């Protein structure tokens, strides 16, 4: 029965080879550590940014928007109200209720308006919503900075404001703003809540009022302008095309159309993260390959002696392969630890975002699977790098080497 390759003698020889070339072994370990650290930090940061934007933009917005197709004649007739009511709402609702990928949907009436406080007048767009429907669409509760959420709109004379808009109007919860509509109607509304999605471009314009209140002021009872749809599988937007084919008087827009810049940015960050990390680990792998290859050349006489005293080819492979495994394990352990430490420091670093996003510190994603992946990535790279020199060592002909001594 052949002797197992995993034994104390083989391990001792492997460690001795590592210790006789301390500098090269340390440099190889540092190379793996740097690659794994960079991978973890970049993945944590890039996915953290992507998750933050997804949560702020996509989760706070519908996956599909259904609205009325613009009609030039009706636009002139409705110039005073600027409302383009959606037709066949009940039929569209029935269609959505029977679609298996629809998680929820909500009706809205949107109108241009001017919000007037004691210190400012700001033009904008007012979102009239049905509170119970909107609760299923947007998790506003965790985004509230002060006041109450959608349920407060059932009072009829209240408004919810984005934090940036509230700052521009210089109002807080309990203050009043005057809403002036395009048909000349106006109403005083009490600020019942202030929220933040974390993106200034959203918080600067997003408002919510009761749809029934807005319908009454616009003389558009039971009329809506939009249907917002949330999907169970967000990437499957086939419903958009199906709706357009079945209802000719509507236009549809999905989340990819509305957020092309963010979608492209997410893809670019993902490609950058994986390509840079792979390149660094590849460089580290080449370093290990070169070190072991040189070791094989320098230790040919030792290998010949080992073979003459009964060491099999698989023993030689193990002795050299275990060196790369040790380097890989050490580099991966130090790399994941350092990656976590750097990621934690970044996550506590204050972030001055000026006027684009509202976030106190850098967004970092501490997902365990990325640490496991980084660890495995580092070890596998080094094992592959050490395999070829190990095979080369196992093919050394002891007779040829000894004759040349």
N, C-alpha and C positions, 0 to 999 in steps of 0.2 A: 504494500500500500504506500503510495507516494506521500512524502512529508508535506503537511499543509504549508502554504507560502506565508501565512500570517503566523509568525513565530517571533520570539524575542531576538533571535540572532539576526534575522532579516531586518527587523525594526532597528536594532542597534547599528547595523551597517548603514542603513538609510540615514539615521540621525547623525552618524559620524560624517557622512558625505556632506550633509547640510552644514554641520559645524565647521568643517574645514574650509568652507567658502561662506563665511558669515556675512560679509558685505553683500555679496551677490544674493544670498538668501533673504537678507533684510530688504534689499531693494526690490526683489520680486514680490515679497509680502506687501511692501508699501504700495507697489503698483496695483496689486489686486485691491488693497484697501481703498486706494484713491478712486478706482473704478467703481467699486460698490458704493462708497460714500457719495460720489457724484450722482450715481444712478438714483439712490434713495432720496437725496436732497432735491434733485430735479423733479423726480416723480411726485414727491410729496408737495412740492411747491406748484408745479404745473397743474396737477389734478386738483389741488386746493383752489387755485384760481378758476379752473373750469367748473368745479362744483359750486363755488361762490356765485359765478355768473349764471349757472343753470338755476340755482335756487332763487336768485334775485330777479332774473329776467324771465326764464321759461316757466318756472313754477308759479310765478305771479301773473302770468299771461295765459290766454287760451292757446290750445294746440291748433285749433281751426276757428277762423272767424267767418261767419256767414252774414253777408250784408246785401242790400238791394243794389241792383245794377243801375248805374247812373243813367238818367233819362233827361235829355236836354229840355224837352217841353215841360216836363213836370218840375224841373229845376227852376224854370222861370216862374211857373205858377206858384211854387212853394218858397219863393225867395224870402218872404217875410218870416217863415218858420225855419227854413233851411233843414227840414226833416225829410229824409227819404225813407218812407216807411217800407218795411219788408212785407211782401205779399205771401199768401199761402203759408202763414206761420204754423197753423195747425197741421198741415200736411208735412211740413218740414219736421215738426216736433215728432209726429208719428214715425217718420222715417228714421230719426235719430234714436228713438226709443227701441226700435227693432234692430239697430246695428250692434253687434256683439262687442265691438271695439270701443264703443262710447261709454265712458265712465260717468260723465255728467254733462249737463249743458244748462246755460242760463241766458235769459233774455235781457237786453239792454236797450235803452233809448239814449242816444248821444246827441248833444246839441252844443253849438258854439255859444259862448257866454262871456260876460265880463264880471269878474269878482272884485268887489269894492269893499275895502276896509277903511278905517279912519285915516290911514296913512298912504294907501296905495290903490291903484286900479290896474288889474292884470287881465288881459284877454286869455281865453283858454277854451277847453272843451270839457263839458260836464257829462259824467257817466251816471245815468239814471239806472239803478239796479233794483232787483227784487231781493231783499235781504236773505231770505231762506234759500233761494237759488244760489246766490253768490257765495254763501257759506260753504257750499260744496265745491266751489271753483277755486277760491283763494283762501289760504290759511292766514287771515289777517291778524288773528289773535296774537301770534308770536312776533308780529311786526309792529304792533301798537307800541308807541312810545308813551302815550298818555291818552286818557279818555276811554271810550267804549268802541266796539266794533260795529259790524253790519246791523246787528239787532237794534241799535240806537236809531237807525234810519226809519224804522217803522213809526216813529213819532211824526214824520212828515216834514218837519221844519228844521232838520239838522243836516250837517254836511261833514264828511270825512276828508281831510286834506293830507297830502304828502308833506313831509317835514320841510323840504326845501321851499315849497310853495307857501307853507305857513310862515316861514321865516321872512319871505319876501313881502307877504301881506302884514307881517308883524302882529300875528294873532296867536292866541293860545286857546286851549280847551275852555269853553264857556263864553268866549267872545263871539260877536256877531259879524257876519259879512253879508253884503247885499249882492244877490245874484241877478244880473241884468241880462235877459235873453234877447235874441236877435229880433223877436217880434215886439219888443218894447215892454214886455211884462217883466216885473222884478219881484223879488221876495227876499226878506231877511231870513237868514239861516244861522242857527247856532252851531258853532264848531263843537262836535261831540267827540271827535277823536283825531289824533295825529299819528300817522304811521310812516314807516321807512322801509323801502325795499332794498336799500343800500346802493342804488344806482341813481345818481342825481338827475339824469334825464327822465327817469320815471317819477321820482319824488317831486320834481319841479312842475309836473303837469297833472299827475293823477289825482282825481277827485271822485267822490261817490256821494250821490244823493238818492232819495227815494224815487224810483221810476214812476210811481203813481203821481207824486208831486210834480215831476217834470212833465208828464203827459197832460196833466190838468192845465199847467201854465201854458203849454204849447198848443192847447186845444186839440190834442192828439190822443184822446182816451182810447185805451186798448191797442195802441199802435207801438211798434218797436222798430228799431233801426238795425239791430245786430243780434245774432245768436252766437254765443261763445261756447265752444265745445272742448271738453277735456277727454283725452283718449286713454285707454288702458295701456296700449302700446304706442308710445309717442312717436316712434320712428315709422310706424305704419300709418301713413297719411293718405291711403287710397280713398278714404271717405271723401276727401276734397274733390277728387275727380268724379266720383259717383254722384255727389250732390249737384255738381255743375251739369252733369248729363241729364239728371232727372228734373231739375228746376232751372229753366232758362233765364228767369228774371233775377237771378242772384249772382253774386260774385263770391268767391271763396279764397281765403288766404291761409296758408299753414304757417307754423312757427318757423320753419326753415326760410320761407320767403321773407318773413318779418325781421329775422335776425341773421341775415347772411354774413354780416361782418363778424359776429360772435361765433357762429358755426365754423367759419373759415379759421378764425383765431384759435379755436379749440383744436382743430386738426393740425395746424402749424405747430402749436405747442407740443402736441403728442408726438409728431414726427421728429421735432427737435430733441425732445427728451430721449426717445429711444435710440436715435442715430448717434447722438453724442455719447450716451452711456455705453452703447455697443462698441463704439470706436475706442473708448478708454479701456474697456475690458479686453478688447482685441489686442491693443498695444501691450497691456499687462501679460496677456497670453504669449505674445511673441517674446517678451522678456524672459518668461519662464522657459520657453522652448529653447532659446539661445543658451541660457544658463545650464540647463540639463544636457544640451547637445555638447557644449564645451566640456562638461563633467564627464560625459561618456568617452570623449576623445582622450581626456587626461587620465581617466581611470581604466583604460583598456587593459593594462597589465593586471590590475586588480581583478577585473572581470574575468580575464583569462585564468588567473589563479583560482578564483571561485569555481569556475567551470571544471577545472582539472580535479578539484577535490569533491566534485559531485553535485554542484549546484546546477539545477535545471534552468532552462530558458525562462520558465515562468517565474522562478525565484528572482532572476535578474530583472525581469519586467516589473515585478512587485517592488523590488528595492528602489528602482528609479521612479516608478509611478507613485509610490507612497510619498516621495519627496514633494512632488507637485501637489498631492492631496493635502499634505501638511501645510504647505505654503498657501493653498487655496482656502483651507479651513481657517487658518490664522487671519489671512487677509479679509475673509468674509465676516468673521466675528468682529474684528476691529472696525471694519468698514460699516457694518450695520449699526454698531454702537456709536461710532462717530457720526454716522448719518442721522441717527435719532437725536443726538446732542445738538448738532448744527440746526436741524429742523426745529427743535424745541426753541433754540435761541431766536431763530427767525420768527417763529410764531408769537414770541413775546416782544418783538421789536415794533415800536410805534411806527405807523405808516401815515405819512402826510400825502393824502390823495388829492389835495386841492379841491376842485369842484366836480370831479368826475364820479367817484364812488365814495360811499360813506362806510368806512371800516376802520377800526381802531388799530389793528395789527395785521401783519401779512397773513393771508389765508393759507393754512397748511393742512394737508390731509394725512393724518396718522393712521393709514390703513395697514393692518397687519400683513395682508397678502403681498404688499409691495416689499416689505422687509424679507419675507420668505422668498419672494422671487429674486430679490437682489442677492440674498445669501446663496441660493441655488445657482444663479447666473454666474457668480464669482467662482464657485467651486467647480461647476461644469466646465467653464472656460479653462481653468488651470489643469483639470484632468485631461481634457483634449490636448492641451499644449504639452503635457508631459507624456502622453501616450506614444508619440512617434519617436522621441529619443529613447524611451524605454524599449520599444521594439528593436531599435537600432542596437542598443546595448545587448539585447538577448541574442542577436545574430553574430556577435563577435566570435571569430574562430580562434580558440585558445592555442592551437598548434602553430598557426601563422604568427601570432603575437609572441609566443615563447621563443620561436626560432629567431625572431628579430631582436631578441634581448641581447 
